[in-house]
């Protein structure tokens, strides 16, 4: 099965002195899309910041594999690789640089691995808003369970369905962000058919963003990193361009409000 690491990254995993550079390269890709984190991360406890960055990056790697590109086959192969990798984390094995931060932490990695086929299937355009949420729900549930394990709660605690829906809303927002090498039109691939019909000949992304913003699930997300991530995502939905980062001062205020709830 193809390895999702670039050749230089594979070499880095074999050379301990270069492993940090490979990890930083993956994290930098996430930071490019979420420039607000430079100011927002100050509200995450210092002991959680490394794990929060690596975990956010892993989610982006998985969703990019599921949703990116015109041809789904490379992404399918990458998700297959990740399914094996995450299953290995539970046995103490790791190959990916992100595993140096995440693998030994108590989290439901096997559950995340088991959710990847449903994430792959969510590539298909949903017919409705409800179908869009339902398609990402198994992956969102695994994400919520891992949040609890990484940031101080028991991994055995049942996941609140409302929390799953909040995580799913953040995932749907993230699908509108343009991935590396992705055509602008591809970032509208997750817009439901019902929303396309409502948008007519106009760009459907602002219509979808406005609908997601109005229907954003109520309640308080369970962990502080998730509260901040979702607050930043929802704030972007309220802008004319839902993919554009907030201004630094606005992001700082958004993150502060989310952290203190």
C-alpha positions as CSV (number, residue, x, y, z in Angstrom):
1,X,0.0,0.0,0.0
2,X,1.4,3.5,-0.9
3,X,3.1,5.3,2.0
4,X,1.6,8.8,2.4
5,X,4.9,10.3,3.5
6,X,6.9,12.1,0.9
7,X,10.4,10.6,0.3
8,X,12.1,13.2,2.5
9,X,9.7,12.6,5.3
10,X,10.3,8.8,5.2
11,X,14.0,9.5,5.4
12,X,13.4,11.7,8.4
13,X,11.6,9.0,10.3
14,X,14.7,6.9,10.0
15,X,17.0,9.7,11.2
16,X,16.2,10.8,14.7
17,X,18.0,14.1,14.2
18,X,15.6,15.0,11.4
19,X,12.4,13.7,12.9
20,X,11.6,17.1,14.5
21,X,11.9,18.8,11.1
22,X,9.5,16.3,9.5
23,X,7.0,16.8,12.3
24,X,7.3,20.6,12.0
25,X,6.6,20.3,8.2
26,X,3.3,18.6,8.8
27,X,2.3,21.0,11.6
28,X,3.2,24.0,9.4
29,X,0.7,22.8,6.8
30,X,-2.1,23.1,9.4
31,X,-0.8,26.5,10.6
32,X,-1.0,27.9,7.1
33,X,-4.7,27.2,7.0
34,X,-5.3,28.3,10.6
35,X,-3.2,31.4,10.9
36,X,-5.3,32.5,13.9
37,X,-3.7,29.8,16.0
38,X,-0.6,32.0,16.5
39,X,-2.6,34.2,18.8
40,X,-5.3,31.7,19.9
41,X,-3.0,29.0,21.3
42,X,-2.1,31.2,24.3
43,X,-5.4,30.2,25.8
44,X,-4.6,26.5,25.7
45,X,-2.7,25.2,28.8
46,X,1.0,25.0,28.0
47,X,1.1,21.3,28.8
48,X,-1.6,20.6,26.1
49,X,-0.2,22.8,23.2
50,X,2.1,20.2,21.6
51,X,-0.6,17.5,21.6
52,X,-3.3,20.0,20.4
53,X,-1.1,21.0,17.4
54,X,-0.3,17.4,16.5
55,X,-3.9,16.3,16.9
56,X,-5.2,19.2,14.8
57,X,-2.7,18.3,12.1
58,X,-3.6,14.6,12.1
59,X,-7.3,15.5,11.6
60,X,-6.3,17.7,8.6
61,X,-4.2,14.9,7.2
62,X,-7.1,12.5,7.3
63,X,-9.7,14.8,5.9
64,X,-7.4,16.0,3.2
65,X,-6.9,12.3,2.2
66,X,-10.7,11.8,2.2
67,X,-11.8,14.9,0.4
68,X,-8.8,16.3,-1.6
69,X,-8.0,16.1,-5.3
70,X,-10.0,15.2,-8.4
71,X,-9.1,11.5,-8.2
72,X,-10.2,9.8,-5.0
73,X,-7.8,6.8,-5.4
74,X,-4.6,8.4,-3.9
75,X,-6.6,9.5,-0.9
76,X,-8.2,6.1,-0.5
77,X,-4.7,4.5,-0.4
78,X,-3.5,7.1,2.1
79,X,-6.5,6.4,4.4
80,X,-5.8,2.7,4.1
81,X,-2.3,3.4,5.2
82,X,-3.5,5.5,8.1
83,X,-5.9,2.8,9.2
84,X,-3.0,0.4,9.6
85,X,-0.9,3.1,11.3
86,X,-3.5,4.1,13.9
87,X,-4.2,0.4,14.7
88,X,-0.5,0.0,15.2
89,X,-0.4,2.9,17.7
90,X,-2.5,0.8,20.1
91,X,0.2,-1.9,20.0
92,X,3.0,0.6,20.6
93,X,4.2,0.8,16.9
94,X,4.4,4.1,14.9
95,X,5.9,5.2,11.6
96,X,4.5,8.7,11.0
97,X,6.2,11.7,12.7
98,X,2.9,12.7,14.3
99,X,3.1,9.5,16.2
100,X,6.1,10.8,18.2
101,X,3.7,13.2,19.9
102,X,0.5,11.3,19.9
103,X,1.0,7.5,19.9
104,X,1.8,7.0,23.6
105,X,-1.1,9.2,24.8
106,X,-4.2,7.5,26.1
107,X,-6.7,7.9,23.3
108,X,-9.1,5.9,21.2
109,X,-6.8,5.4,18.2
110,X,-8.4,2.1,17.3
111,X,-11.8,3.8,17.2
112,X,-10.4,6.5,14.9
113,X,-9.0,3.8,12.6
114,X,-12.3,2.1,12.4
115,X,-14.1,5.3,11.5
116,X,-11.9,6.0,8.4
117,X,-14.0,4.0,5.9
118,X,-17.0,6.2,6.8
119,X,-14.8,9.3,6.3
120,X,-13.8,8.0,2.9
121,X,-17.4,7.5,2.0
122,X,-18.3,11.1,3.1
123,X,-16.4,12.3,0.0
124,X,-19.7,11.8,-2.0
125,X,-21.7,15.0,-2.2
126,X,-24.6,14.9,0.4
127,X,-28.2,15.5,-0.7
128,X,-29.1,17.6,2.3
129,X,-27.8,19.3,5.4
130,X,-28.9,16.3,7.6
131,X,-27.1,13.9,5.3
132,X,-23.9,16.0,5.4
133,X,-23.9,15.8,9.2
134,X,-24.7,12.1,9.2
135,X,-21.9,11.2,6.7
136,X,-19.2,12.6,9.0
137,X,-20.8,11.5,12.3
138,X,-18.8,8.3,12.9
139,X,-15.5,10.1,12.3
140,X,-16.7,13.0,14.5
141,X,-17.6,10.6,17.3
142,X,-14.1,9.2,17.3
143,X,-12.6,12.7,17.2
144,X,-14.7,13.7,20.2
145,X,-13.6,10.6,22.1
146,X,-10.0,11.3,21.4
147,X,-10.4,14.9,22.5
148,X,-11.5,13.5,25.9
149,X,-8.5,11.2,26.1
150,X,-5.9,13.8,25.1
151,X,-7.1,16.7,27.2
152,X,-7.9,15.3,30.6
153,X,-11.0,13.2,30.6
154,X,-11.6,9.5,30.5
155,X,-11.7,7.8,27.1
156,X,-14.4,5.5,28.5
157,X,-16.9,8.4,29.1
158,X,-19.8,8.1,26.6
159,X,-19.7,10.8,24.0
160,X,-22.5,13.3,24.1
161,X,-24.4,13.2,20.8
162,X,-24.5,17.0,20.9
163,X,-20.7,17.1,21.1
164,X,-20.5,14.8,18.1
165,X,-22.7,17.2,16.1
166,X,-20.6,20.2,17.1
167,X,-17.4,18.4,16.0
168,X,-19.2,17.4,12.7
169,X,-20.1,21.1,12.1
170,X,-16.4,22.0,12.5
171,X,-15.5,19.3,10.0
172,X,-18.0,20.5,7.5
173,X,-16.6,24.1,7.8
174,X,-13.1,22.8,7.3
175,X,-14.1,21.1,4.0
176,X,-14.6,24.6,2.5
177,X,-10.9,25.4,3.1
178,X,-8.7,25.0,0.0
179,X,-6.2,22.3,0.4
180,X,-2.7,22.3,-1.1
181,X,-2.9,21.9,-4.9
182,X,-6.7,21.9,-4.8
183,X,-8.7,23.8,-7.4
184,X,-10.9,26.6,-6.0
185,X,-14.1,24.8,-7.2
186,X,-13.1,21.6,-5.4
187,X,-13.6,23.4,-2.0
188,X,-17.3,23.4,-2.9
189,X,-17.5,19.6,-3.4
190,X,-19.0,19.1,0.1
191,X,-21.9,21.6,-0.4
192,X,-25.2,19.6,-0.2
193,X,-27.3,19.3,-3.4
194,X,-30.2,21.2,-1.7
195,X,-27.9,24.1,-1.0
196,X,-26.6,24.0,-4.6
197,X,-30.2,24.3,-5.8
198,X,-30.8,27.3,-3.5
199,X,-27.6,29.0,-4.7
200,X,-28.5,28.7,-8.4
201,X,-25.8,30.1,-10.5
202,X,-24.0,31.9,-7.6
203,X,-21.1,30.5,-5.7
204,X,-22.7,28.0,-3.3
205,X,-20.0,28.3,-0.6
206,X,-21.3,31.5,1.0
207,X,-24.8,30.1,1.0
208,X,-23.6,26.9,2.7
209,X,-21.5,28.9,5.1
210,X,-24.5,31.1,6.1
211,X,-26.6,28.0,6.6
212,X,-24.0,26.3,8.7
213,X,-23.5,29.4,10.8
214,X,-27.3,29.7,11.5
215,X,-27.6,26.0,12.3
216,X,-24.4,25.7,14.4
217,X,-25.2,23.2,17.2
218,X,-25.7,25.0,20.6
219,X,-23.9,24.1,23.7
220,X,-20.4,24.2,25.1
221,X,-17.8,21.9,23.5
222,X,-16.2,19.6,26.0
223,X,-12.4,20.5,26.0
224,X,-10.7,23.8,25.8
225,X,-8.8,23.1,22.5
226,X,-12.1,22.0,20.9
227,X,-13.9,25.1,22.2
228,X,-11.3,27.3,20.6
229,X,-11.1,25.4,17.3
230,X,-14.9,25.5,16.9
231,X,-15.2,29.1,17.9
232,X,-12.6,30.1,15.2
233,X,-14.4,27.9,12.6
234,X,-17.8,29.4,13.4
235,X,-16.3,32.9,13.3
236,X,-15.0,32.3,9.8
237,X,-18.5,31.2,8.7
238,X,-19.8,34.7,9.7
239,X,-17.4,36.4,7.3
240,X,-17.9,37.1,3.6
241,X,-15.2,34.6,2.8
242,X,-15.6,31.6,5.1
243,X,-12.1,30.3,4.2
244,X,-10.3,33.6,5.2
245,X,-8.6,33.8,8.6
246,X,-9.9,36.3,11.1
247,X,-7.8,39.4,11.8
248,X,-5.5,38.8,14.7
249,X,-7.3,41.0,17.2
250,X,-10.6,39.3,16.4
251,X,-9.1,35.9,16.7
252,X,-7.7,36.8,20.1
253,X,-11.1,37.9,21.3
254,X,-12.8,34.8,19.8
255,X,-10.4,32.4,21.5
256,X,-10.5,34.3,24.8
257,X,-14.3,34.0,24.9
258,X,-14.2,30.3,24.0
259,X,-11.6,29.5,26.6
260,X,-13.4,31.2,29.5
261,X,-16.8,29.5,29.0
